[in-house]
Amino acid sequence: MAKKGVQKNTQNKAKHTKLLNRKKNKLRKEKEAHKERLKAIVNKAKEQQDKNINLK
């Protein structure tokens, strides 16, 4: 026999999924930001090396 009334667990599952998606998105954004920072540092170091080589 099927249950009557409101389904029991769907709201908790929806909230849990929402929170997990937020967490995944946050981690993904942090990872991308970290990559961008590293790229900026590497580019700056390369520019400084080029300047030093050109000055010599």
C-alpha positions as a Markdown table, in Angstrom:
| # | Residue | x | y | z |
|---|---|---|---|---|
| 1 | Met | 0.0 | 0.0 | 0.0 |
| 2 | Ala | 1.2 | 3.4 | -0.9 |
| 3 | Lys | 1.6 | 6.0 | 1.8 |
| 4 | Lys | -0.7 | 9.0 | 1.9 |
| 5 | Gly | 0.2 | 12.5 | 2.6 |
| 6 | Val | 3.5 | 14.4 | 2.4 |
| 7 | Gln | 6.7 | 12.4 | 1.4 |
| 8 | Lys | 8.9 | 12.1 | 4.5 |
| 9 | Asn | 12.5 | 12.5 | 3.4 |
| 10 | Thr | 12.5 | 14.7 | 0.3 |
| 11 | Gln | 13.0 | 18.0 | 2.0 |
| 12 | Asn | 16.0 | 16.8 | 4.0 |
| 13 | Lys | 17.5 | 15.3 | 0.8 |
| 14 | Ala | 17.0 | 18.5 | -1.1 |
| 15 | Lys | 18.6 | 20.5 | 1.7 |
| 16 | His | 21.5 | 18.1 | 1.9 |
| 17 | Thr | 22.1 | 18.2 | -1.9 |
| 18 | Lys | 21.9 | 21.9 | -1.9 |
| 19 | Leu | 24.6 | 22.2 | 0.8 |
| 20 | Leu | 26.8 | 19.6 | -0.9 |
| 21 | Asn | 26.6 | 21.5 | -4.2 |
| 22 | Arg | 27.5 | 24.8 | -2.4 |
| 23 | Lys | 30.5 | 23.0 | -0.8 |
| 24 | Lys | 31.6 | 21.6 | -4.2 |
| 25 | Asn | 31.2 | 25.0 | -5.9 |
| 26 | Lys | 33.2 | 26.7 | -3.2 |
| 27 | Leu | 36.0 | 24.2 | -3.4 |
| 28 | Arg | 36.0 | 24.5 | -7.2 |
| 29 | Lys | 36.2 | 28.3 | -7.1 |
| 30 | Glu | 39.0 | 28.2 | -4.5 |
| 31 | Lys | 41.0 | 25.8 | -6.7 |
| 32 | Glu | 40.6 | 28.0 | -9.7 |
| 33 | Ala | 41.6 | 31.1 | -7.7 |
| 34 | His | 44.6 | 29.3 | -6.5 |
| 35 | Lys | 45.6 | 28.3 | -10.0 |
| 36 | Glu | 45.2 | 32.0 | -11.1 |
| 37 | Arg | 47.4 | 33.2 | -8.3 |
| 38 | Leu | 50.1 | 30.7 | -9.2 |
| 39 | Lys | 49.9 | 31.7 | -12.8 |
| 40 | Ala | 50.3 | 35.3 | -11.9 |
| 41 | Ile | 53.3 | 34.5 | -9.7 |
| 42 | Val | 55.0 | 32.4 | -12.4 |
| 43 | Asn | 54.4 | 35.2 | -15.0 |
| 44 | Lys | 55.8 | 37.8 | -12.7 |
| 45 | Ala | 58.9 | 35.7 | -12.1 |
| 46 | Lys | 59.4 | 35.1 | -15.8 |
| 47 | Glu | 59.2 | 38.9 | -16.5 |
| 48 | Gln | 61.7 | 39.6 | -13.8 |
| 49 | Gln | 64.1 | 37.0 | -15.3 |
| 50 | Asp | 63.7 | 38.5 | -18.7 |
| 51 | Lys | 64.5 | 42.0 | -17.3 |
| 52 | Asn | 67.5 | 40.6 | -15.6 |
| 53 | Ile | 68.8 | 38.9 | -18.7 |
| 54 | Asn | 68.2 | 42.0 | -20.8 |
| 55 | Leu | 70.0 | 44.2 | -18.3 |
| 56 | Lys | 73.2 | 42.0 | -18.5 |
